[in-house]
Amino acid sequence: MIILGIDPGYAIIGYGVIEYRSNHFRTIDYGAIITEAKTPFNERLEIIYDKFNEIVKRNSPEVMSIEKLFYNNNAKTVIDVSQARGVLMLAAQKNSLPVFEYTPLQVKQSVVGYGRAEKKQVQEMTKRILGLEKVPKPDDTADALAMAICHAHASGSLFNNNLSIRRGI
């Protein structure tokens, strides 16, 4: 299974594409979609949509794993991230990608084995699991790869159950 992990945002959107077969991981692609602060917001959303589609076309993922949005203290930030996340969800739908959402706690539990793990612990384990020489930068990229790993670990039951439900099995 080829999984596209996404760490949503509007200034920096981390992405990571991994292959998970027979309990083995292979890193395919990772990086960040970056939009400039001075760019009008609607144009930033268009850039996100277009770059996302390029990533999908280049890597042919089978599913997308994205972080569930949680509210922080800045309402404007959460609204803007929600809009960008909506664009990503629409692009996934247009590309026929099933979308799976995970909380930060679920990702930490899946990657590190402890739901209250520190960000650095998650990044280090992501590097180890994927056999990378160093932790990918920016942090959003490492977070996106962790999202993909989380889905790989959950897919044994969640993904197969979803397919069974869709097929009427």
C-alpha positions in Angstrom: 0.0 0.0 0.0 1.3 3.5 -0.9 0.3 6.0 1.8 0.4 9.8 1.5 0.7 11.4 4.9 -0.2 15.1 5.3 0.5 17.5 8.1 -2.0 20.3 7.2 -1.4 24.0 7.3 -1.4 26.9 5.0 2.1 28.3 5.2 3.8 24.9 5.3 2.1 21.7 4.4 4.2 18.7 5.1 3.8 15.6 3.0 5.4 12.2 3.1 4.8 9.2 0.8 5.7 5.7 2.0 5.1 2.2 0.8 4.1 -0.4 3.4 4.2 -4.0 2.3 4.5 -7.1 4.5 5.4 -5.1 7.6 8.2 -3.3 5.7 8.5 0.4 5.0 10.0 2.2 2.0 10.2 5.9 1.8 9.1 7.2 -1.7 9.0 11.0 -1.4 8.7 13.7 1.2 8.8 17.5 1.4 6.7 20.5 2.0 4.3 22.7 0.1 5.2 26.3 1.1 3.2 29.4 0.4 4.5 32.8 1.0 2.9 35.1 3.6 2.5 38.0 1.3 0.5 36.0 -1.2 -3.3 36.6 -1.1 -5.0 33.8 0.8 -7.1 32.5 -2.1 -3.9 32.2 -4.2 -2.3 30.3 -1.4 -5.2 27.8 -1.4 -4.8 27.4 -5.2 -1.0 26.7 -4.8 -1.8 24.1 -2.1 -4.4 22.4 -4.5 -2.1 22.5 -7.5 1.0 21.2 -5.6 -1.0 18.5 -3.9 -2.2 17.3 -7.3 1.4 17.2 -8.5 2.4 15.1 -5.6 -0.4 12.7 -6.2 0.3 12.4 -9.9 4.1 11.8 -9.2 3.6 9.2 -6.5 0.2 7.5 -7.1 -0.8 7.0 -3.5 -3.6 4.6 -2.6 -4.8 6.4 0.5 -4.2 9.7 2.3 -3.6 10.0 6.1 -4.2 13.5 7.5 -4.0 15.0 11.0 -7.4 15.8 12.6 -7.6 19.4 13.3 -7.6 20.5 16.9 -8.4 24.0 18.2 -5.7 26.2 19.6 -5.9 29.6 21.1 -5.7 31.5 17.8 -9.1 31.4 16.1 -7.8 33.0 12.9 -5.1 30.3 12.6 -7.5 27.5 13.1 -9.9 28.9 10.5 -7.2 29.4 7.9 -5.8 25.9 8.5 -9.3 24.5 8.3 -9.7 26.2 4.9 -6.4 24.7 3.6 -7.3 21.3 5.1 -10.7 21.5 3.2 -8.8 22.1 -0.1 -6.6 19.1 0.7 -9.6 16.9 1.4 -11.3 18.1 -1.8 -8.2 17.4 -3.8 -8.0 13.9 -2.3 -11.7 13.3 -3.2 -11.1 14.5 -6.7 -8.2 12.0 -7.0 -10.3 9.2 -5.6 -8.1 8.8 -2.5 -9.7 7.4 0.6 -8.9 9.7 3.5 -8.1 8.5 7.1 -7.8 11.0 9.9 -5.8 10.6 13.1 -5.3 12.7 16.2 -1.8 13.7 17.3 -2.2 11.3 20.3 -2.9 8.4 17.9 0.1 9.2 15.8 2.4 9.4 18.9 1.0 6.1 20.2 1.5 4.4 16.8 5.0 5.7 16.1 6.5 5.8 19.6 4.2 3.6 21.6 3.4 6.4 24.0 0.6 8.9 23.4 2.3 11.7 25.4 5.6 11.4 23.6 7.5 14.6 22.8 7.8 15.8 19.2 11.5 15.0 19.1 10.8 11.4 20.1 8.3 11.0 17.3 10.7 12.5 14.8 13.5 10.2 15.9 11.4 7.1 15.7 10.1 8.2 12.3 13.7 8.5 11.1 14.5 5.0 12.5 11.4 3.3 11.2 12.0 4.6 7.7 15.8 4.1 7.8 16.5 7.7 7.1 19.9 9.3 7.7 18.5 12.3 9.5 15.1 13.7 10.6 13.5 15.4 7.6 13.1 19.1 7.7 11.0 21.2 8.1 9.3 19.5 11.1 6.0 19.4 9.1 7.6 16.9 6.8 8.6 14.6 9.6 5.1 14.9 11.0 3.6 14.0 7.6 5.8 10.9 7.5 4.7 10.0 11.0 1.0 10.4 9.8 1.7 7.9 7.0 3.4 5.4 9.5 0.4 5.7 11.8 -1.9 4.7 9.0 0.3 1.8 8.0 0.1 0.5 11.6 -3.7 1.0 11.7 -4.4 -0.3 8.2 -4.3 -3.9 9.2 -7.7 -3.6 10.8 -9.0 -0.2 9.8 -8.2 -0.2 6.1 -9.3 -3.8 5.5 -12.5 -3.3 7.5 -13.3 -0.2 5.4 -12.7 -2.1 2.2 -14.9 -5.0 3.4 -17.7 -2.6 4.3 -17.5 -0.9 0.8 -17.5 -4.2 -0.9 -20.4 -5.5 1.2 -18.4 -8.4 2.6 
